Amino acid sequence: MLKTFFNGALLGAREKGEELSYVSRLWVRSSVTKAFSAEQRLLDRFLGAFKCSKVYVELERYGVQYINTYSLNKQVSQQQHDDGGERSSAVVFTHGFGGGSGMFYHILNELAALEYSNVFAIDWLGMGRSSRPTSGLMSGQGYPQRSLFSLRRQKQEVADECIDYFVESLEKWREEMKISKLQLVGHSLGGYLSARYAIAYPDRVEKLVLLSPVGVPELPEEVDDDKVPEFVKTNKLVTGIIRAFWSLNVTPQSFVRFIGPWGLDAVQSMVKRRFSVRGMSEEEMEIIADYLYHINVQRASGEYALNALLVPVMKAENPGVYARRSLAQDLVEKLPRHIPLIFLYGDRDWMFHPEVKDIVSRMPNAELQFVSNSGHHVYLDHPAEFKRIMAGSTGILERT
């Protein structure tokens, strides 16, 4: 009880310390309070069966932090958990870069309706509405940090620290939640990190579902210009700017903060361009844009994973974003064969790489599926098809 009280008091002070400065709040027209309100609005409108709460975790280098967690308002096994018993299994959704737990509202509602008893979604530490540690930001020691302050260090070393940062925070969350085994469902960067967790803690993973994950194929060598796709050849200026900004860790979030009062309009425009063709209503797009804007312009932290973990490779036969530490060989060699592995991509998904088929062919526990009429955001592009694949009689998730 004393530890809980102390942690609560500490987090109250830390949360205030993580707030943007007064001038920054005026410029971006956002705050921790507005981020909370935007999330609550999304919950009230689309996720009435769920609530969000802080789960406190303690990490060796970063002290006490909290992970924003979505859970059902009424857990079937809540009494068992309160009495100190473990949940035998739980479905846990992890979002991608720039996203948050709220983006899974379609499938979360479906699982609640199908009476899945233990369903959670988390915001990665340093992202969404989780706490935002900045231990290594200026010192060049530890993650998160700007590459500008750690040029003397090996990029792979920073990548390993970053992986540990996310993996260990997820393990601490699992321990705090008293869950024996996880059915991990991770999108994009969340898929990459979920896979890294499964490799590090295979005894704690029941199933691994990767939704359009980044970082699967091996990091390619650059090729001659004649082998590069035409769109890369004709956009050398754009690709050069991307590489330069990436190397300095100028994130998309930094740009949105930079444009200040126009940032929300930019996010709304992006959301409408991306999802209006999918038949999403004006109200739905407005709520999503408001949510994404406010959770992304808060104090910079987890967004530095972009540079720490990933690198853009344009002069390649398959240009795209690759991981500094690829998943390919580690999945084949280190993921136990008793853990089912499902890759799920959109049939129009820019993240899909032909190497995924090779990985699946080498792993008897792996399978590859596609969501029709979908791009990278498979859970929003074609919700009905995605829900059919993920849940119900044809589902790939075990009922918890």
BAZADREN-127535 format. One record per residue: residue number from 1; x, z, y of N, C-alpha, C in turn; residue in three letters. Coordinates in steps of 0.1 Angstrom, whole numbers. Last residue first. Layout:
<sites>
NUM;X;Z;Y;X;Z;Y;X;Z;Y;ala
...
</sites>
This chain:
<sites>
400;-104;-244;-155;-98;-231;-154;-109;-220;-152;thr
399;-102;-274;-173;-111;-265;-166;-104;-251;-166;arg
398;-75;-296;-167;-82;-287;-176;-90;-277;-168;glu
397;-77;-330;-154;-74;-315;-152;-82;-307;-162;leu
396;-84;-355;-158;-71;-352;-163;-67;-337;-160;ile
395;-118;-365;-168;-108;-360;-159;-95;-357;-166;gly
394;-141;-374;-178;-130;-383;-179;-117;-378;-172;thr
393;-158;-354;-173;-156;-357;-187;-144;-366;-188;ser
392;-143;-339;-143;-154;-343;-151;-150;-347;-165;gly
391;-115;-353;-124;-124;-342;-129;-135;-348;-137;ala
390;-99;-376;-117;-94;-362;-117;-102;-352;-124;met
389;-115;-399;-119;-103;-398;-127;-98;-383;-128;ile
388;-136;-392;-101;-139;-396;-115;-126;-395;-124;arg
387;-122;-389;-78;-129;-377;-84;-132;-380;-98;lys
386;-114;-415;-73;-104;-405;-75;-110;-393;-82;phe
385;-139;-428;-70;-130;-432;-81;-120;-421;-84;glu
384;-147;-414;-46;-156;-414;-59;-147;-417;-71;ala
383;-127;-419;-26;-130;-406;-32;-137;-405;-45;pro
382;-106;-439;-18;-117;-441;-27;-121;-428;-34;his
381;-90;-426;2;-93;-441;3;-105;-444;-6;asp
380;-85;-400;-4;-94;-403;7;-98;-417;7;leu
379;-67;-399;-25;-78;-389;-25;-88;-391;-14;tyr
378;-47;-417;-19;-56;-420;-30;-69;-411;-30;val
377;-31;-428;4;-39;-416;4;-51;-418;-6;his
376;-20;-453;-1;-12;-441;-3;-20;-429;-4;his
375;-49;-471;-11;-35;-471;-7;-28;-458;-10;gly
374;-74;-486;-32;-68;-474;-25;-53;-477;-21;ser
373;-89;-500;-51;-92;-501;-36;-86;-489;-28;asn
372;-85;-477;-78;-89;-490;-73;-92;-489;-58;ser
371;-58;-459;-88;-71;-458;-82;-74;-471;-75;val
370;-40;-460;-119;-42;-465;-105;-56;-462;-101;phe
369;-16;-442;-139;-30;-447;-136;-30;-451;-121;gln
368;6;-435;-165;5;-441;-151;-9;-446;-150;leu
367;20;-407;-182;11;-418;-181;10;-422;-167;glu
366;41;-389;-205;38;-394;-192;28;-406;-193;ala
365;51;-380;-229;42;-371;-223;37;-377;-209;asn
364;71;-398;-236;59;-398;-244;48;-390;-238;pro
363;90;-416;-215;85;-403;-216;72;-403;-224;met
362;97;-442;-210;107;-434;-217;102;-419;-219;arg
361;76;-453;-196;79;-458;-209;89;-450;-217;ser
360;78;-439;-172;67;-436;-181;70;-441;-195;val
359;101;-452;-162;101;-437;-165;90;-434;-175;ile
358;92;-478;-158;103;-475;-168;103;-461;-172;asp
357;72;-474;-139;68;-479;-152;79;-476;-162;lys
356;88;-466;-117;79;-456;-123;75;-461;-137;val
355;101;-489;-108;109;-480;-117;100;-469;-123;glu
354;85;-501;-90;85;-506;-104;92;-497;-113;pro
353;67;-479;-69;80;-485;-72;80;-489;-86;his
352;44;-471;-43;46;-474;-57;59;-482;-59;phe
351;39;-469;-17;49;-460;-22;52;-463;-37;met
350;19;-486;-9;32;-490;-5;43;-481;-12;trp
349;-8;-494;-30;0;-483;-25;15;-487;-22;asp
348;-31;-505;-40;-25;-511;-28;-15;-502;-22;arg
347;-40;-489;-60;-36;-502;-64;-31;-510;-52;asp
346;-24;-456;-57;-34;-466;-53;-30;-480;-57;gly
345;-14;-436;-85;-11;-444;-73;-24;-452;-70;tyr
344;-3;-411;-104;-15;-417;-99;-13;-423;-86;leu
343;12;-399;-133;15;-406;-120;2;-413;-116;phe
342;13;-370;-151;5;-381;-148;9;-386;-134;ile
341;25;-353;-178;29;-358;-165;21;-370;-162;leu
340;23;-324;-198;17;-337;-194;21;-341;-180;pro
339;48;-307;-213;41;-307;-201;36;-321;-198;ile
338;63;-311;-236;50;-305;-238;42;-304;-225;his
337;88;-320;-229;78;-330;-233;64;-324;-236;arg
336;102;-307;-198;99;-306;-212;87;-315;-216;pro
335;124;-324;-177;110;-320;-179;106;-319;-193;leu
334;150;-335;-180;148;-321;-178;134;-316;-179;lys
333;151;-363;-182;161;-355;-190;157;-340;-190;glu
332;131;-374;-167;133;-379;-180;141;-369;-189;val
331;134;-360;-143;121;-360;-150;123;-364;-165;leu
330;160;-367;-136;157;-353;-138;143;-352;-146;asp
329;159;-395;-131;166;-389;-143;163;-375;-146;gln
328;140;-395;-108;139;-403;-120;146;-397;-132;ala
327;141;-381;-84;134;-375;-95;136;-382;-108;leu
326;171;-380;-63;160;-387;-70;154;-379;-81;ser
325;180;-367;-35;180;-363;-49;168;-369;-57;arg
324;172;-382;-14;186;-380;-16;189;-375;-30;arg
323;145;-406;-20;150;-392;-20;165;-392;-21;ala
322;135;-432;2;140;-427;-10;145;-413;-9;tyr
321;113;-455;15;118;-442;17;122;-436;4;val
320;121;-490;15;112;-479;16;120;-466;18;gly
319;125;-522;-2;127;-513;10;117;-502;10;pro
318;136;-535;-28;124;-527;-26;126;-517;-14;asn
317;161;-545;-23;150;-554;-28;137;-548;-27;glu
316;173;-534;9;171;-533;-5;161;-543;-10;ala
315;177;-523;37;184;-535;31;184;-533;16;lys
314;164;-499;41;157;-511;44;164;-523;38;met
313;157;-467;33;167;-478;29;159;-491;31;val
312;155;-435;47;150;-449;47;161;-459;43;pro
311;156;-405;29;164;-414;37;157;-428;36;val
310;149;-369;25;146;-384;23;155;-392;32;leu
309;156;-342;29;153;-347;16;152;-362;14;leu
308;162;-340;56;170;-332;46;168;-338;32;ala
307;144;-355;71;158;-359;70;165;-352;59;asn
306;120;-340;63;121;-355;64;135;-360;62;leu
305;123;-314;67;125;-319;54;126;-334;53;ala
304;114;-307;92;128;-312;91;132;-316;77;tyr
303;89;-297;90;90;-311;92;104;-317;91;glu
302;91;-269;89;91;-277;77;92;-292;78;gly
301;94;-268;121;100;-261;110;101;-270;98;ser
300;83;-265;154;89;-273;144;96;-264;133;ala
299;51;-251;163;66;-249;163;72;-257;151;arg
298;25;-276;162;30;-263;164;46;-262;162;gln
297;16;-301;157;23;-299;170;28;-285;172;val
296;1;-301;133;14;-308;134;22;-306;147;asn
295;-23;-289;136;-14;-283;126;0;-289;127;ile
294;-35;-306;155;-32;-292;159;-22;-285;149;his
293;-38;-331;142;-30;-329;155;-26;-315;156;tyr
292;-54;-325;120;-40;-330;118;-32;-328;131;leu
291;-78;-317;133;-71;-308;123;-56;-312;122;tyr
290;-85;-340;147;-83;-328;154;-75;-318;145;asp
289;-87;-358;125;-77;-361;136;-74;-348;143;ala
288;-109;-347;111;-96;-348;105;-85;-350;115;ile
287;-130;-349;131;-126;-336;126;-112;-337;119;ile
286;-130;-377;134;-127;-369;145;-123;-355;141;glu
285;-138;-386;108;-125;-390;114;-121;-381;125;met
284;-164;-375;107;-153;-371;97;-140;-374;103;glu
283;-177;-388;128;-175;-373;128;-164;-369;119;glu
282;-176;-414;119;-170;-411;132;-167;-396;132;glu
281;-170;-418;83;-179;-416;95;-171;-412;107;ser
280;-154;-442;64;-154;-428;69;-162;-428;82;met
279;-149;-467;54;-163;-463;55;-164;-448;59;gly
278;-124;-477;54;-128;-471;41;-142;-465;42;arg
277;-119;-484;79;-122;-495;70;-126;-490;56;val
276;-112;-460;90;-125;-466;94;-129;-477;84;ser
275;-86;-451;83;-97;-448;75;-111;-454;79;phe
274;-66;-461;101;-63;-460;87;-76;-458;78;arg
273;-77;-462;126;-71;-474;121;-70;-473;106;arg
272;-84;-435;128;-94;-445;128;-89;-458;123;lys
271;-58;-423;128;-68;-419;118;-79;-430;117;val
270;-47;-434;152;-41;-436;139;-51;-434;127;met
269;-64;-423;171;-63;-438;169;-57;-441;156;ser
268;-59;-396;168;-72;-401;166;-72;-416;163;gln
267;-32;-396;176;-35;-392;163;-49;-397;159;val
266;-35;-404;203;-27;-412;194;-30;-409;180;ala
265;-50;-383;213;-56;-396;213;-48;-405;204;asp
264;-32;-362;211;-44;-362;203;-50;-376;202;leu
263;-12;-370;230;-9;-369;215;-22;-369;207;gly
262;-14;-370;256;-19;-382;250;-17;-381;235;trp
261;-2;-346;265;-17;-348;266;-23;-360;259;pro
260;27;-353;246;18;-342;252;3;-345;253;gly
259;47;-368;238;37;-375;246;26;-366;251;ile
258;61;-349;223;67;-355;235;57;-362;244;phe
257;45;-344;201;47;-334;211;53;-339;224;arg
256;49;-369;188;35;-365;193;36;-354;203;val
255;76;-368;183;71;-378;192;57;-374;197;phe
254;77;-347;165;84;-345;178;79;-356;188;ser
253;63;-358;143;57;-346;151;64;-345;164;gln
252;80;-377;134;68;-381;140;61;-370;148;pro
251;114;-364;143;102;-366;134;90;-372;141;thr
250;145;-369;144;134;-371;153;122;-374;145;val
249;169;-366;130;158;-358;127;147;-358;138;asn
248;188;-385;133;189;-374;143;177;-364;141;leu
247;181;-403;114;194;-396;112;195;-384;122;ser
246;157;-413;125;157;-405;112;170;-397;111;trp
245;166;-428;146;158;-416;149;158;-407;136;phe
244;180;-448;132;186;-440;142;179;-427;144;ala
243;160;-460;116;172;-453;110;179;-444;119;arg
242;142;-469;135;138;-460;125;150;-452;119;ile
241;158;-488;148;154;-476;156;149;-465;146;ile
240;161;-507;127;173;-500;133;169;-487;141;gly
239;135;-516;124;142;-508;113;154;-501;118;thr
238;132;-529;149;124;-517;145;130;-509;134;val
237;152;-548;147;152;-539;158;144;-526;155;leu
236;145;-564;125;157;-556;125;158;-545;136;lys
235;124;-579;115;121;-567;123;133;-557;123;asn
234;130;-599;98;124;-603;111;121;-591;120;thr
233;140;-587;75;149;-596;83;143;-598;97;lys
232;117;-574;66;128;-566;71;137;-574;80;val
231;101;-595;59;96;-587;69;107;-577;75;phe
230;115;-607;37;115;-614;50;110;-604;61;glu
229;137;-585;17;124;-591;20;123;-597;35;pro
228;170;-594;9;161;-585;16;148;-592;19;val
227;188;-611;-1;180;-605;-11;170;-595;-4;lys
226;204;-620;20;195;-630;14;186;-624;3;asp
225;219;-597;28;207;-601;36;198;-611;28;asp
224;228;-577;-1;230;-588;9;217;-592;16;asp
223;218;-542;-4;220;-555;-9;223;-565;2;val
222;226;-508;-9;222;-518;0;226;-532;-6;glu
221;215;-491;-38;226;-496;-30;220;-506;-21;glu
220;188;-466;-40;194;-480;-43;206;-482;-34;pro
219;181;-437;-57;185;-442;-44;193;-455;-46;leu
218;156;-441;-82;170;-438;-78;172;-444;-64;glu
217;121;-431;-76;132;-440;-80;146;-436;-76;pro
216;107;-408;-63;108;-410;-78;120;-419;-81;val
215;101;-403;-36;114;-398;-42;115;-400;-57;gly
214;66;-394;-34;78;-400;-28;90;-395;-37;val
213;37;-400;-54;49;-392;-50;60;-400;-44;pro
212;8;-405;-58;17;-414;-50;29;-406;-45;ser
211;5;-375;-72;-4;-385;-64;5;-393;-55;leu
210;11;-362;-102;18;-367;-90;10;-378;-84;leu
209;6;-334;-120;-1;-346;-116;5;-350;-102;val
208;14;-316;-147;19;-320;-135;13;-334;-131;leu
207;5;-285;-164;3;-299;-162;9;-303;-148;lys
206;16;-260;-165;8;-264;-176;6;-279;-176;glu
205;44;-241;-157;37;-253;-154;29;-258;-167;val
204;63;-222;-163;51;-218;-154;42;-230;-151;arg
203;83;-232;-177;75;-223;-184;63;-219;-176;asp
202;97;-247;-157;88;-254;-167;79;-245;-175;pro
201;110;-245;-130;102;-234;-137;92;-240;-147;tyr
200;123;-268;-123;130;-255;-121;123;-244;-129;ala
199;105;-288;-128;118;-289;-134;125;-275;-134;ile
198;84;-279;-112;82;-280;-127;95;-281;-134;ala
197;96;-282;-87;92;-269;-92;90;-269;-107;tyr
196;98;-309;-85;110;-301;-85;107;-287;-90;arg
195;71;-316;-85;80;-320;-96;92;-312;-97;ala
194;65;-306;-60;58;-300;-72;66;-304;-85;ser
193;80;-322;-44;83;-308;-44;77;-301;-57;leu
192;67;-347;-49;81;-346;-51;85;-331;-53;tyr
191;41;-341;-40;43;-345;-54;58;-343;-58;gly
190;45;-336;-13;40;-325;-22;42;-328;-36;gly
189;51;-362;-5;62;-352;-5;58;-339;-13;leu
188;25;-372;-24;36;-377;-16;48;-367;-16;ser
187;6;-344;-36;6;-358;-30;19;-361;-22;his
186;2;-327;-67;9;-329;-54;9;-343;-49;gly
185;-10;-304;-86;-14;-317;-82;-8;-319;-68;val
184;-3;-284;-114;1;-288;-100;-3;-302;-98;leu
183;-15;-258;-129;-17;-273;-130;-14;-278;-116;gln
182;5;-230;-138;0;-239;-128;-3;-253;-133;leu
181;2;-198;-154;6;-212;-154;-2;-221;-144;lys
180;-4;-172;-144;6;-174;-155;11;-189;-155;ser
179;-6;-157;-113;-10;-168;-121;0;-171;-131;ile
178;-4;-138;-91;-5;-134;-105;-12;-145;-114;lys
177;2;-143;-65;-12;-146;-69;-15;-142;-84;met
176;29;-137;-65;20;-128;-57;5;-130;-61;glu
175;38;-157;-81;40;-143;-85;30;-134;-78;glu
174;32;-179;-65;26;-178;-79;27;-164;-83;arg
173;49;-174;-43;34;-174;-41;27;-173;-55;trp
172;73;-177;-55;70;-163;-49;54;-163;-47;lys
171;72;-204;-60;73;-194;-71;69;-180;-67;glu
170;71;-214;-34;60;-217;-43;60;-207;-55;leu
169;97;-206;-26;85;-201;-19;72;-203;-27;ser
168;113;-221;-43;113;-207;-44;101;-200;-37;glu
167;107;-247;-34;105;-243;-48;104;-228;-49;val
166;116;-247;-7;102;-250;-10;98;-245;-24;phe
165;143;-240;-9;134;-234;1;120;-235;-3;tyr
164;154;-258;-27;153;-244;-31;143;-237;-22;asp
163;153;-281;-11;145;-281;-23;143;-266;-27;ile
162;171;-274;9;157;-276;12;148;-276;0;cys
161;195;-272;-6;190;-260;1;175;-262;4;glu
160;197;-299;-13;196;-289;-24;190;-276;-18;asp
159;201;-311;12;189;-315;4;187;-304;-7;ala
158;225;-300;19;213;-297;27;201;-300;19;val
157;241;-313;0;240;-299;1;228;-294;8;glu
156;238;-340;7;232;-335;-6;231;-320;-6;gln
155;251;-341;31;237;-343;31;230;-338;18;lys
154;276;-317;38;272;-328;29;257;-329;30;gln
153;284;-309;72;280;-306;59;275;-318;51;arg
152;289;-317;98;301;-314;90;297;-312;75;arg
151;265;-317;110;271;-330;107;283;-328;98;leu
150;246;-299;119;253;-297;106;259;-310;101;ser
149;231;-304;141;239;-292;141;247;-289;128;phe
148;217;-327;134;227;-327;145;236;-315;146;leu
147;199;-320;116;211;-326;111;222;-326;122;ser
146;183;-288;120;185;-302;125;198;-307;120;arg
145;169;-270;93;179;-272;104;179;-286;108;gln
144;152;-245;74;153;-257;81;164;-258;91;pro
143;182;-240;54;172;-249;58;160;-240;63;tyr
142;216;-229;62;203;-228;56;194;-238;61;gly
141;233;-232;91;234;-225;78;219;-223;73;gln
140;232;-241;116;238;-250;107;239;-244;93;gly
139;221;-226;137;234;-222;131;240;-232;122;ser
138;197;-236;145;208;-237;154;222;-234;147;met
137;181;-233;120;179;-243;130;191;-246;139;leu
136;179;-215;99;192;-223;101;191;-233;112;gly
135;154;-202;103;166;-195;101;179;-203;104;ser
134;127;-206;110;137;-215;116;151;-209;114;thr
133;94;-205;94;108;-200;96;117;-210;102;pro
132;63;-204;99;73;-214;103;87;-208;105;arg
131;35;-199;78;45;-194;88;56;-204;88;ser
130;9;-224;75;18;-214;69;28;-210;80;ser
129;-7;-244;84;-9;-232;90;-1;-220;83;arg
128;16;-271;81;2;-267;81;1;-254;89;gly
127;49;-256;72;40;-267;75;25;-262;76;met
126;63;-235;63;69;-243;75;60;-254;79;gly
125;54;-239;30;60;-230;40;67;-238;51;leu
124;25;-259;25;39;-256;23;45;-247;34;trp
123;-6;-247;20;2;-253;30;17;-250;26;asp
122;-25;-251;-11;-16;-244;-2;-9;-253;8;ile
121;-54;-246;-29;-46;-256;-22;-37;-248;-12;ala
120;-69;-238;-61;-63;-234;-48;-56;-247;-42;phe
119;-92;-225;-84;-87;-237;-77;-81;-233;-64;val
118;-106;-213;-109;-94;-210;-102;-88;-222;-96;asn
117;-130;-223;-120;-130;-210;-114;-118;-207;-106;ser
116;-150;-251;-117;-137;-247;-119;-135;-233;-112;tyr
115;-176;-261;-113;-174;-247;-117;-160;-244;-123;glu
114;-181;-284;-102;-180;-284;-116;-176;-271;-122;leu
113;-180;-277;-75;-193;-280;-81;-193;-280;-96;ala
112;-152;-274;-73;-160;-262;-71;-174;-265;-77;ala
111;-144;-300;-76;-140;-290;-86;-148;-277;-85;leu
110;-156;-311;-53;-160;-316;-66;-156;-306;-77;glu
109;-142;-298;-33;-156;-296;-34;-161;-300;-48;asn
108;-116;-309;-38;-118;-294;-39;-133;-291;-40;leu
107;-120;-336;-33;-118;-332;-46;-120;-317;-48;ile
106;-125;-335;-4;-134;-342;-14;-132;-336;-28;his
105;-104;-321;8;-117;-315;8;-126;-322;-2;tyr
104;-76;-323;12;-82;-324;-2;-96;-320;-3;phe
103;-69;-317;37;-71;-331;34;-76;-333;20;met
102;-64;-289;40;-77;-294;43;-80;-309;39;gly
101;-37;-286;36;-46;-283;24;-60;-289;27;ser
100;-20;-313;52;-24;-299;51;-34;-298;40;gly
99;6;-335;64;-7;-332;60;-10;-317;59;gly
98;32;-341;69;23;-342;80;9;-339;76;gly
97;38;-349;35;44;-347;48;34;-350;59;phe
96;11;-336;13;23;-344;17;28;-341;31;gly
95;0;-306;-4;-1;-318;5;12;-325;7;his
94;-10;-295;-36;0;-294;-26;0;-307;-18;thr
93;-33;-276;-55;-30;-288;-48;-20;-286;-37;phe
92;-36;-261;-86;-30;-259;-73;-27;-273;-66;val
91;-55;-245;-110;-52;-258;-104;-47;-256;-89;val
90;-43;-220;-133;-50;-224;-120;-46;-238;-116;ala
89;-45;-196;-159;-42;-209;-154;-49;-212;-141;ser
88;-48;-169;-162;-40;-176;-173;-36;-190;-167;ser
87;-41;-144;-139;-50;-156;-142;-42;-164;-152;arg
86;-33;-111;-150;-29;-124;-145;-40;-134;-148;glu
85;-45;-79;-137;-43;-89;-147;-40;-102;-142;gly
84;-52;-61;-117;-38;-63;-120;-35;-73;-131;gly
83;-77;-60;-108;-73;-50;-117;-58;-51;-122;asp
82;-79;-84;-94;-79;-71;-86;-74;-60;-95;asp
81;-82;-102;-115;-70;-102;-107;-68;-89;-99;his
80;-106;-94;-125;-95;-93;-134;-82;-93;-126;gln
79;-122;-101;-104;-121;-87;-108;-109;-85;-116;gln
78;-119;-129;-102;-114;-121;-92;-112;-106;-96;gln
77;-127;-150;-118;-118;-140;-124;-112;-131;-114;ser
76;-144;-165;-102;-149;-159;-114;-140;-148;-120;val
75;-143;-161;-67;-135;-164;-79;-141;-157;-91;gln
74;-158;-173;-40;-161;-164;-52;-153;-168;-64;lys
73;-145;-190;-23;-151;-178;-18;-154;-168;-29;asn
72;-115;-204;-36;-130;-203;-36;-134;-190;-30;leu
71;-89;-210;-12;-94;-205;-25;-109;-204;-24;ser
70;-60;-220;4;-74;-222;3;-78;-217;-11;tyr
69;-34;-204;22;-40;-207;9;-55;-209;10;thr
68;-3;-203;38;-18;-205;40;-24;-210;27;asn
67;20;-179;32;16;-193;28;1;-193;30;ile
66;44;-161;52;31;-162;46;28;-177;43;tyr
65;74;-140;48;67;-151;54;52;-152;48;gln
64;101;-119;51;87;-120;48;80;-131;56;val
63;132;-136;48;124;-124;49;110;-127;45;gly
62;149;-157;43;140;-159;54;131;-147;56;tyr
61;166;-153;21;172;-157;33;162;-156;45;arg
60;147;-143;1;160;-137;3;166;-140;17;glu
59;113;-139;9;124;-148;5;137;-142;9;leu
58;81;-129;1;94;-124;7;105;-132;1;glu
57;48;-137;11;59;-138;2;72;-133;9;val
56;13;-133;15;26;-129;19;37;-131;8;tyr
55;-11;-155;21;-5;-149;10;10;-146;14;val
54;-39;-157;42;-25;-157;41;-20;-149;29;lys
53;-67;-180;35;-61;-167;37;-46;-168;37;ser
52;-98;-197;37;-84;-197;37;-79;-183;41;cys
51;-124;-206;13;-119;-198;25;-104;-200;25;lys
50;-151;-227;2;-137;-222;2;-134;-214;14;phe
49;-175;-239;3;-173;-230;-9;-159;-224;-9;ala
48;-175;-256;25;-182;-243;26;-179;-234;14;gly
47;-159;-278;35;-155;-269;24;-161;-256;25;leu
46;-169;-293;57;-167;-299;44;-163;-290;32;phe
45;-174;-275;79;-182;-288;77;-181;-294;63;arg
44;-158;-253;77;-172;-251;78;-180;-264;75;asp
43;-133;-265;75;-138;-257;64;-153;-256;65;leu
42;-131;-277;100;-130;-286;88;-136;-278;76;leu
41;-131;-254;116;-142;-264;118;-143;-273;105;arg
40;-108;-242;108;-121;-235;105;-132;-245;106;gln
39;-89;-260;118;-90;-258;104;-104;-252;100;glu
38;-94;-256;145;-95;-269;140;-97;-268;125;ala
37;-88;-228;148;-101;-233;151;-104;-247;145;ser
36;-60;-229;142;-69;-221;134;-84;-226;135;phe
35;-52;-244;164;-49;-249;150;-59;-242;140;ala
34;-58;-227;185;-65;-239;183;-63;-246;170;lys
33;-40;-206;179;-54;-203;179;-62;-216;177;thr
32;-15;-218;183;-19;-213;170;-34;-211;168;val
31;-23;-247;204;-18;-233;202;-21;-229;187;ser
30;-23;-274;228;-25;-268;215;-19;-254;214;ser
29;-14;-291;248;-28;-287;247;-32;-282;233;arg
28;11;-298;253;5;-304;241;-10;-301;240;val
27;14;-284;278;18;-298;277;10;-305;265;trp
26;7;-258;273;0;-266;284;2;-281;282;leu
25;25;-251;254;11;-251;251;3;-259;261;arg
24;49;-253;268;46;-263;257;32;-263;254;ser
23;45;-232;286;46;-245;291;43;-255;281;val
22;46;-210;267;34;-213;276;34;-227;281;tyr
21;58;-220;235;60;-214;248;47;-218;257;ser
20;41;-216;204;48;-224;214;49;-217;227;leu
19;45;-188;182;37;-196;191;46;-204;200;glu
18;61;-171;167;61;-186;163;53;-194;173;glu
17;55;-146;176;68;-152;179;69;-167;176;gly
16;30;-142;165;31;-144;179;44;-150;183;lys
15;39;-140;139;30;-150;142;30;-153;157;glu
14;54;-116;140;61;-129;137;52;-141;141;arg
13;35;-97;143;45;-99;154;52;-112;152;ala
12;21;-100;119;14;-101;132;24;-104;143;gly
11;40;-95;100;35;-109;102;28;-110;115;leu
10;44;-67;103;55;-76;106;50;-91;109;leu
9;19;-58;95;23;-55;108;34;-65;112;ala
8;19;-67;68;9;-71;77;13;-70;92;gly
7;41;-53;58;42;-68;59;31;-73;68;asn
6;32;-27;60;43;-31;67;44;-46;69;phe
5;10;-28;42;8;-25;56;19;-29;65;phe
4;23;-34;18;13;-43;24;10;-41;39;thr
3;39;-12;16;45;-25;17;35;-35;23;lys
2;20;8;12;28;9;24;35;-5;27;leu
1;8;0;-12;0;0;0;9;0;13;met
</sites>
